[in-house]
Amino acid sequence: MNDSIIFSSGRLLLPTEIPDGTVQGVIDTPTATPIIVVAMLLILALFLSNILNAIPAVLASFARYRGLSDLEGSVRLVRDRNITAVLLILPFCLMVNKTGMYTPDILNFIQPDLRPLAIAAVFLAYLILRLIIYLWIRHSGGYDSYVLARRSGWNTFIVTAILMLAVFGTATFFDAKELTIRTILFSILGVSYLAHLIRLLRFLSSHCGAFTTFLYLCALEIIPTGLLIASAIVL
């Protein structure tokens, strides 16, 4: 006889102990990811005019070197570009988490819904490391060129993030396999970063000496990015 529920004199007596195997807490609390997504969409909508103003200038900076100089010479464009880049960090990290592009073992100790925030923290640490190295080498020569080169990374990130998010959304809509999506996104990211390095090499070599160019590429690009990749493998 199942004594988990007992009727006595027409009354229902509930059990005082929960039987083994019964799941406690049947009322689910809202997960963090939907909250993050909703907040992100609201913020993007709030700064939509800034984003639309920045994107043409960012694209122009890819077409010619003077486009980069023109962008950095405008306070308003720089502000809108920086706002756009910062706002794209969280959507980018959500996509990276969803597709499994960055999966160090240490993330297993973090609640799944909070992993995009953890990845964003890693991204922030990467930016802080670049800033520290930049402050260390900026007096080695080519200061103005270093400033333009360092800030051009935001332009590359904006274009790459938008392209990857568009591909991710399209592939998800057509129910593509996760491995296929991840492979395509890694390809876009790799080609974009390689093109970024080539552009920096051409730009710096035309404005600075060979040593200054080599120092910048190694210190501000290769070393931080190498550490970021290593963190995904070692941690």
Buried (B, 14 or more C-beta within 10 A) or exposed (E): EEEEEEEEEEEEEEEEEEEEEEEEEEEEEEEBBEEBBEEBEEEBEEBEEBBEBBBEBBEBBBEEBEBBEBBBEEEEBBEBBBBBBEBBBBBBBBBBBBBEBBBBEEBEEEEEBBBBBBBBEBBEBBBEBBEEBBEEBBEBBBEEBBEBBBBBBBBBBBBBBBBBBEBBEEBBEEEBEEEEBBEBBEEBBEEBBEBBBEBBBEBBBEBBEEEBBBBBBEBBBEBBBEEBEEBBEEE
